[in-house]
Amino acid sequence: MKNILIVIPARYGSKRLPAKPLIKIAGKEMLKRVWEIALLAVQKHENYNIQVIVATDDNRIGDFCQQNKINYLMTSVNCNSGTERTIEVISQLEIKPDFIINLQGDNPLCPPWFVEEMIKEFYKNPQIEMISPFVNLTWLELDELRKVKDKTPFSGTTVILNESNEAIWFSKQILPAIRNENKLRTESHLSPVLRHIGLYGYSHEALNKISKLSKSKYEDLEGLEQLSILMAGIKIKMILVDYKGREGMSGIDEQSDIEIAERILNEFEEFK
């Protein structure tokens, strides 16, 4: 049986939101929400060998985990990314996982079925190096993304795929450029734009390769680490997901994001 590890990186020292993992959203700590999302995904795959671990650099988060019966491991304060923290967790494990999912600790509204789909895809094809989800934007959602980018050009990432649903390129620009848009709008409610969801699964071998990569010039330009991965020849299998009628959002970075998350939780049911 394949071993799967879900790592939840949880860094205490956020500049914009100190103690971010322990901030309460609708009465519950953000880290606890993410932990429960992981457990919901695991429950759908009871026959698989899946372990969930929080990776933190601060004893205050460690204490919180102990109090709430959350599995955790301490990692270095010198880790520069969730990927580095994930690699450090694996180095502490006696039995190495075959597949690792990096579930960011500041994404308390990540649907658990996104994680489920990644696990399913790995079991269908355990030779996959990396897996990441995307959504196909409707024309209305594309219109909204364009409005957002007028104010914050580097929010939201799009992806271009080949015929095997492997990523060819990611960009903070909206790709592809669209000719004859008015005609295409009459033919389908879906646009040709695919939005990347920043959730990653790796084979153990691929993660080892990634840990040794240098930044590519395109990662420097766009601020997307997955571009360095593509430049190194590592394939990223993309899987189509949807929010099932829920409003989605990315991670929590500032106070206004907390307010958005609480509004969404007020409008929609908790994950079950």
N, C-alpha and C positions, 0 to 999 in steps of 0.2 A: 504493500500500500504506500502511495506517495505521501510524503510529509509536507504539510502546508503551514506557513507561518504568516500571521497577520501582525505587523508591527505598527504601533501607534506612537509616532514621535511626539513628545510633549516637552517643549522648551519653556522654562519659566521666564527667561529674561527678555521678553518682547519689549522693544523700545516704545512702540505706540500703545501697547496694552500690557503693562507689567502683570505678571502672574496670570497670563491669558488662559491657560488650561483650566484654572480654578474659578474663572469668572462664571457667574450663574446666568443662564439663559432660561427665562420662564421658570425660575426657581430651582433649576438643576445645573450643576457644574458642567461646563462644556466637555471636559474630558470624560465625565461619566456618560454623557450622551453618546459620544463617539464609541466608547467601550460597549455600550448597549447595542449600537448599530452593528458592531463586529459580532457580538453574540447572536443577534438575530440572523445574520448571514450564516454563521456556523450551525445554528439549529436546523437550517434547511439542508445541511449536508452531514447528518449525524454519522453516516457510515465512513466518512473521511477522517483522516488523522490531522486535525487542525488545531493549532495553538495560537492564542492571542496574547501579546505582550506589549505593555506600554514601555517606551524607551525614553527615559528622562535624564536630566542633568542636575536635578535639584532635589534635595532631601524633603522639601516641603511637598513636592508632588509625590515623592515616594511615601511619605507619611499618609497623604490622602489616599493613595492606592491601598496601603495596608488597612486603613480604616474601612475601606469599601470593598475589600476582598478582590482587588484588581491585581492581576499578575503584572509585575514590572521588573525591569532591570535598570541599573544605573549605567549611564554612559558619560563620556567626557564632555566637559564644558567647551572643549575646542572643536567639537563637530560643527561643520559649517552648513550642513543641510540635513534634511530628513533621511536622505540616502546614506550619508555617512553614519548617521546614528543607527540606521538599520543594519549596516555592515558590522558595526561594533557589537550590536546585540547578537548577531549570528556567531561572531567570534567567541562569544561566551557560552554557546550552546554545545553540549556534548554530541547530540545527534543533529546534523545539519539538515535544514529543510530542502526539499526539491523545488519548491515554489514559494515566493515571498510576495506578500501584498503590503505596500506602504500606504496605510490609511492615516492621512494627516489628522493630528489631534485638534486642529482648529477648524474642522469641517463637520459641525454637528448636525447638518441637514443632508449629509450624503445618504441617498437611499440605500438600504441594505441590499436591495436586489442588484445594484451595480456590482457590489462585491461578489454576490452569488454568481452573476453571469461570468465574472472573471474566473472563478473557481471552476465553473462548468467548462469554459473554453480550455482551460489548462488540462482538465481530465480528458477532453476530446482529443487534444493534441499536446502531449507532454513534452514534445520536442520544441515547442515555442520558446523563443528567447525572452520576449517581453509582451505584455498585454496591457492595453489601455482603452477606456471607453470613449465614445463620442455620441453626440446627438445630432440628428438632422434637423436644422432649423426650418420652421415654417417661414413663410414670407413675413408674417407679422413679427415673429421673433427676430428675423433679420433686420427689419425696420427698427426694432428696439435696440439691437446691438449697434446699429449705425448711429443712433442717437447717443448711446453711451460713449461711443468712441469719439464723438465730437467733443466731449468733455474730458474723457480719460482715454487717450489713444492706445495705451498699453494694457487695457483691461480686455479680457476675452481673447482666446487663442483659437484659430481655425486650423484645419488639417486637410491635406490632400491625400487621397488613397490610390493605390493601384488596384487591379482587378481582383487581387487576392485579399483585399481589405488590409493591406499592410501600408503603414504610413510612408509617403514619399517626402512630405515636408510639412512643417508647422510654421505658423507665422502669427504675429500680432496684427498684421494686416488682414483684411477680410479677403480670403481667397476662396474660389477663383473670382477674377473679374468677370462680369456677366454682360454679354451682349444680348440684345433683344429681350430685355427683362420683362417688358410689358406683355409680350407674347407668352413667355414662360409662366407668368403669373396666372394666365387663363387656363393653362394646361394642367397645373397641379398646385395644391396648397403648400407643397414642400418646395423650398428653395434648393439650389445645388450647394449651399454652404453647410459645412459640417463643423460643429463646435467641439473642441476637445475638452474632455473632463479630466482634470489633473489628478488622476488616480492611476497608480502603476503597479503591475505585477511583474516579477522577474524570475527567471530560472536562477538557481544558485550560481551556475557557470556565468550567465550574463551579468549578474550583479558583481561578480569578481572582476570581470572585464571592465565594467563601468567604474569600479573603484580606482582603476589605474589610468583612467582617461584624463587627458588635459582638456582645458576649455578650447573649443573651436572658435574661430573668428565670428561665426554666425551666432553662437551662444552669447558672445560678448555683445553683439549688435542687438539681438532681439531679447536677450535675457531668458532664453529657453534652454534648459540643460538637455532636453531631448534632441536638440539639433546636433550636439556633440556626439550623442549616441548614434544617430543616423549616419553622421560623417564617419564614424568608426566601423560602419558596416553591420551594426546590430539591427536586426529586424524587429519592428514593433507591430504586432498584430492588433488591429483596432476592432472593437466590438460595438455594435449599435445598441444603445440603451435608450430608454425614455423615462420621463418623470411620472408617468401614469396619471397625468392630470394635476400633479402637484406643482407648485411654483418652486423652482430651483434657485440656488445661490451657491457661490463659491465660498472660500474660507472667511473667517472672521479676522479682520485686520484692524478695525477701529471701532469706536463707540457706535457710530451710525449703523455698522453691520450688525451689532447686537440688537438694535431696534428693529432692523429688517427681519432678522431671524425670529424674534419674538412675535412680530406681526404674522409671519408665515405660520408659525406654530399655533397661533391663535385662530388662523383661518382653516388650517388643515389638521387632520388627526395626527396623533403621535404615531411613529412607525410601529407596526405590529408584526 
